[in-house]
């Protein structure tokens, strides 16, 4: 279940709530009781980093790993072309 950030535009109170995607957002502020709560846009708490996703990350097809990000390239970018 994701954690959502909410903010009250009436009093400025910010709070988090762990809820399902299907749950309705809270309508009243827990601090002032007014119906002025809006969901805030936040950055995700994880980051994808590295050289790419591998086709064999969760398979046992030998020791060779194929980088899917490089599979579509024809060798023109970053291949040390003659200049």
Buried (B, 14 or more C-beta within 10 A) or exposed (E): EEEBEBBBEEEEBEBEBEBEEEEEEBEEBEEEEBEBBEEEEEEEEEEEEEEEEBBEEEEEEEEEEEEEEEEEEEEEEEEEEEE
